[in-house]
Amino acid sequence: MTTKLPTRKFDVVIVGAGGSGMRASLQLARAGLNVAVLSKVFPTRSHTVAAQGGIGASLGNMSEDNWHYHFFDTVKGSDWLGDQDAIEFMCREAPKVVYELEHFGMPFDRNPDGTIYQRPFGGHTANYGEKPVQRACAAADRTGHAMLHTLYQQNVKARTQFFVEWMALDLICDADGDVVGVTALEMETGDVHVLQGKTVLLATGGAGRIFAASTNAFINTGDGLGMAARAGIPLEDMEFWQFHPTGVHNAGVLLTEGCRGEGAILRNSNGERFMERYAPTLKDLAPRDFVSRCMDQEIKEGRGCGPNKDYIQLDMTHLGGETIMKRLPSVFEIGHNFANVDITKEPIPVVPTIHYQMGGIPTNVHGQVVVPNNGKPNDIVNGLYAVGECACVSVHGANRLGTNSLLDLLVFGRAAGNHIVEFNQKNKLHKSLPADAADRTLARLARLDGSSSGEYAQDVANDIRTTMQQHAGVFRTQAMLDEGVTKMAAVAERVRSIALKDKSKVFNTARIEALEVENLIEAAQATIVSAAARKESRGAHTVNDYGDTPEHPNGRNDAVWMKHTLWYSDGNRLDYKPVNLKPMSVESIPPKVRTF
Ligand SMILES: Cc1cc2nc3c(=O)[nH]c(=O)nc-3n(C[C@H](O)[C@H](O)[C@H](O)COP(=O)(O)OP(=O)(O)OC[C@H]3O[C@@H](n4cnc5c(N)ncnc54)[C@H](O)[C@@H]3O)c2cc1C
């Protein structure tokens, strides 16, 4: 096949218009670069818009704080799988990027003295774990909404070029293995285009839709992960998926941790505030992996609420109507719309729900994608960057602290932008497109268009989701994981025989869904295979077979498993690389047992 597709040339092609993509594009457009941003949906509908609780930064506006405490909390929260250089970089940059956002026009809530309002959040402490701290910079419970709109407006002002309802399909690599562009489907026409760039930045967000019960938007299908995996790039630490403790029972919609930040309490069927038993210091504000497991434990031991004893109650009734309407207005609406509950008067049923992927495309602190090569664990892939939830830098390790994702988007979106500006100054010319630039994409589309019989994409996608839900939940067992690997391999075979019944071109959402399933399966395989191989418990990866022993407290086995997993699509195989325990300027935080 030869490439005779419509081709456009930019300095930078960014895939994704969420917080990370738009923070990077802003840096680039302001520096005068010619930047294209592709998005499957209108930019301000990206999942970042749904973020509620806040952005973590040690401003110390409301209680004593500094970046060292934030650094400590993040390393501990990560269960010592996070890279300490990247964590230091993020926590030190945090106040700067938040003030910058304030100057872009972000409508933060205010204290009486005019400073930014900050609320407590899970796992964030003062004085190295002694007491909760107020670190989450918030705009009511619509922080992501406010942030995404602010970034969009600034991008419009800086003349970023948006390609709305364009779906990127594959990376284009040349003979040197350098990334020189992407192929993309224009949904309105069904036409395929080539977008050439000196650099490509992936900012496609998470793949939360590989699970059946998820707080994520329907567009979160892990497309960047699929694109990277198909181009031979490994995915890092994909076994670590965060369950958020408070998804609305039977609906999945998120109730921000900001509820507990404002004082909400989790209760079992006896009305007991059970978190006091498990985490005497942080109580309901212990990190998410920990709280989710405690909730699951309460349900397993018969203290769940409701007729089926299958949920926990989140009680906000004591906060008072005024605080709720001022600080948590969206939560009030969600309670009304999704649980038929007036949260000012009665508790709301919640369960741990899939929320966030800690793993992703491996990068360094400049957002450059790195892979093992020629004996180097972190060799740079020329021309390719990744930021945001699709990337693994790795600041979240085995468990992310709430508010650290919006922060990650700002810090690494900006850092990648700055690095690409430098790259652009040194590289005046584009590399040429290879003759087979679009072959992979055209072959995928031709297979779908040529299919006459086969399964519906949605049926296969649903089986991916139920398999993940059954085999990679809050508590895992080795047998469940092993069985999950076999089942997922069978589902992967079925992906190859998905058929497209409607072959029309204009806004054919069936074609888009079929293409998305090819990305879902990469993320799902990466997760289940990486999880089955990790024979310990760490952060969000809790396996009953590897429980608490004197030798391995909490089931964590640092001697063998303090390392990052790398999963390759080709051959469904695994590799590992060391965790960086050395921060940039301060002393390393040595591994300890996590208690709260
Ligand atoms: C309900 C909810 C609440 C949250 N609350 C908080 C919070 O309070 N604090 C916090 O720190 N974190 C929070 N998080 C996590 C955080 O919001 C996300 O991790 C973060 O917003 C992801 O941003 P992103 O830029 O990586 O991707 P997203 O915002 O998900 O954007 C992805 C972009 O990529 C585009 N895209 C994807 N695939 C393609 C493709 N193939 N072609 C073209 N475009 C594509 C999409 O159209 C979209 O524009 C929350 C998450 C959820 C789900």
The ligand as a Tripos MOL2 file, in Angstrom:
@<TRIPOS>MOLECULE
LIG
   53    58     1     0     0
SMALL
NO_CHARGES

@<TRIPOS>ATOM
      1 C1        -15.0060   11.5730   37.8010 C.3       1 LIG1
      2 C2        -13.5410   11.8830   37.9920 C.ar      1 LIG1
      3 C3        -13.1410   12.8050   38.9520 C.ar      1 LIG1
      4 C4        -11.7820   13.0910   39.1380 C.ar      1 LIG1
      5 N1        -11.4030   14.0080   40.0840 N.ar      1 LIG1
      6 C5        -10.0890   14.3320   40.2160 C.ar      1 LIG1
      7 C6         -9.6620   15.3480   41.1300 C.ar      1 LIG1
      8 O1        -10.4630   15.9820   41.8020 O.2       1 LIG1
      9 N2         -8.3500   15.6110   41.2280 N.ar      1 LIG1
     10 C7         -7.4230   14.9480   40.4820 C.ar      1 LIG1
     11 O2         -6.2290   15.2490   40.6090 O.2       1 LIG1
     12 N3         -7.8000   13.9980   39.5990 N.ar      1 LIG1
     13 C8         -9.1130   13.6880   39.4530 C.ar      1 LIG1
     14 N4         -9.4720   12.7310   38.5450 N.ar      1 LIG1
     15 C9         -8.4710   12.1670   37.6340 C.3       1 LIG1
     16 C10        -8.1760   13.1820   36.5510 C.3       1 LIG1
     17 O3         -9.2950   13.9730   36.3150 O.3       1 LIG1
     18 C11        -7.7590   12.5100   35.2350 C.3       1 LIG1
     19 O4         -6.7140   11.6110   35.4890 O.3       1 LIG1
     20 C12        -7.2810   13.5500   34.2450 C.3       1 LIG1
     21 O5         -8.2390   14.5660   34.0890 O.3       1 LIG1
     22 C13        -6.9350   12.9640   32.8930 C.3       1 LIG1
     23 O6         -6.5450   14.0370   32.0640 O.3       1 LIG1
     24 P1         -5.8590   13.7790   30.6620 P.3       1 LIG1
     25 O7         -5.4800   15.1010   30.1210 O.co2     1 LIG1
     26 O8         -4.7840   12.7810   30.8210 O.co2     1 LIG1
     27 O9         -6.9790   13.0920   29.7920 O.3       1 LIG1
     28 P2         -8.5450   13.4150   29.5460 P.3       1 LIG1
     29 O10        -9.0220   14.6090   30.2520 O.co2     1 LIG1
     30 O11        -9.2460   12.1360   29.7700 O.co2     1 LIG1
     31 O12        -8.5580   13.7720   28.0160 O.3       1 LIG1
     32 C14        -8.2390   12.8310   27.0200 C.3       1 LIG1
     33 C15        -8.3410   13.5020   25.6790 C.3       1 LIG1
     34 O13        -7.8620   12.6330   24.6790 O.3       1 LIG1
     35 C16        -8.7500   12.6260   23.5960 C.3       1 LIG1
     36 N5         -8.5760   11.3560   22.8980 N.ar      1 LIG1
     37 C17        -8.5440   10.1110   23.4130 C.ar      1 LIG1
     38 N6         -8.3240    9.2260   22.4430 N.ar      1 LIG1
     39 C18        -8.2000    9.9190   21.2910 C.ar      1 LIG1
     40 C19        -7.9650    9.5830   19.9400 C.ar      1 LIG1
     41 N7         -7.8120    8.3110   19.5570 N.pl3     1 LIG1
     42 N8         -7.9250   10.5630   19.0170 N.ar      1 LIG1
     43 C20        -8.0990   11.8540   19.3700 C.ar      1 LIG1
     44 N9         -8.3140   12.2360   20.6420 N.ar      1 LIG1
     45 C21        -8.3590   11.2850   21.5780 C.ar      1 LIG1
     46 C22       -10.1020   12.8360   24.2020 C.3       1 LIG1
     47 O14       -11.0190   13.3070   23.2390 O.3       1 LIG1
     48 C23        -9.7560   13.8890   25.2510 C.3       1 LIG1
     49 O15        -9.7130   15.1520   24.6570 O.3       1 LIG1
     50 C24       -10.8270   12.4290   38.3430 C.ar      1 LIG1
     51 C25       -11.2280   11.5260   37.3670 C.ar      1 LIG1
     52 C26       -12.5740   11.2300   37.2070 C.ar      1 LIG1
     53 C27       -12.9520   10.2030   36.1740 C.3       1 LIG1
@<TRIPOS>BOND
     1     1     2 1
     2     2     3 ar
     3     2    52 ar
     4     3     4 ar
     5     4     5 ar
     6     4    50 ar
     7     5     6 ar
     8     6     7 ar
     9     6    13 1
    10     7     8 2
    11     7     9 ar
    12     9    10 ar
    13    10    11 2
    14    10    12 ar
    15    12    13 ar
    16    13    14 ar
    17    14    15 1
    18    14    50 ar
    19    15    16 1
    20    16    17 1
    21    16    18 1
    22    18    19 1
    23    18    20 1
    24    20    21 1
    25    20    22 1
    26    22    23 1
    27    23    24 1
    28    24    25 2
    29    24    26 1
    30    24    27 1
    31    27    28 1
    32    28    29 2
    33    28    30 1
    34    28    31 1
    35    31    32 1
    36    32    33 1
    37    33    34 1
    38    33    48 1
    39    34    35 1
    40    35    36 1
    41    35    46 1
    42    36    37 ar
    43    36    45 ar
    44    37    38 ar
    45    38    39 ar
    46    39    40 ar
    47    39    45 ar
    48    40    41 1
    49    40    42 ar
    50    42    43 ar
    51    43    44 ar
    52    44    45 ar
    53    46    47 1
    54    46    48 1
    55    48    49 1
    56    50    51 ar
    57    51    52 ar
    58    52    53 1
@<TRIPOS>SUBSTRUCTURE
     1 LIG1         1 GROUP 0 **** ****
